[in-house]
């Protein structure tokens, strides 16, 4: 038993889990929307047609990275 890893107690607060899910959803939506908006503004200024897609992809990648960070913070840094 001396060699067994210490496992922190599970947080069973449903409000904390609901807050995490809400934060991930809002942050993902904001970052994807911001990427689309910046890409569209780029398209208007430069007369291109694909800047909004690049903005969407960059926003999605940023949102996924942010969601991973939130989940790691929620999990207490386990698995790092």
C-alpha positions in Angstrom: 0.0 0.0 0.0 2.9 2.3 0.5 3.6 2.3 -3.3 0.1 3.0 -4.4 -0.4 6.4 -6.0 -2.6 9.0 -4.1 -5.8 9.6 -6.0 -7.5 12.9 -5.1 -11.1 12.6 -4.1 -13.6 13.1 -6.9 -15.5 16.3 -6.9 -19.1 15.3 -7.1 -20.5 18.8 -7.3 -22.9 18.9 -10.3 -22.9 22.7 -10.4 -19.1 22.7 -11.0 -19.5 20.2 -13.8 -22.4 22.3 -15.3 -20.2 25.4 -15.1 -17.4 23.6 -16.9 -19.6 22.5 -19.8 -21.1 26.0 -20.1 -17.7 27.6 -20.1 -16.4 25.3 -22.8 -19.5 25.9 -24.9 -19.4 29.7 -24.6 -15.7 29.9 -25.1 -15.8 27.7 -28.2 -18.7 29.7 -29.7 -17.0 33.0 -29.0 -13.6 31.9 -30.5 -15.2 30.4 -33.6 -17.4 33.5 -34.1 -14.4 35.8 -33.6 -12.4 33.7 -36.1 -15.2 33.9 -38.7 -15.6 37.7 -38.1 -11.8 38.4 -38.5 -11.7 36.2 -41.6 -14.7 38.0 -43.1 -13.1 41.4 -42.4 -9.9 40.1 -44.1 -12.0 39.0 -47.1 -13.7 42.5 -47.4 -10.4 44.4 -47.2 -8.5 42.2 -49.6 -11.2 41.0 -52.0 -10.7 37.3 -51.2 -13.3 34.6 -50.7 -11.7 32.1 -48.4 -10.5 34.1 -45.4 -13.5 33.4 -43.4 -12.9 29.6 -43.6 -9.3 30.1 -42.4 -10.7 32.2 -39.6 -13.2 29.5 -38.7 -10.5 26.9 -38.6 -8.2 29.0 -36.5 -11.0 29.9 -34.1 -11.9 26.2 -33.8 -8.4 25.2 -33.1 -8.1 27.9 -30.5 -11.4 26.8 -28.9 -10.3 23.2 -28.7 -7.0 24.2 -27.1 -8.8 26.4 -24.6 -11.3 23.6 -23.8 -8.4 21.2 -23.2 -6.9 23.8 -20.8 -10.2 24.2 -19.0 -10.6 20.4 -18.6 -7.0 20.1 -17.3 -7.7 22.8 -14.8 -10.9 21.2 -13.7 -9.3 17.8 -13.4 -6.6 19.3 -11.1 -3.7 18.9 -13.5 -3.9 15.1 -13.5 -2.5 13.5 -16.6 0.0 16.2 -17.4 
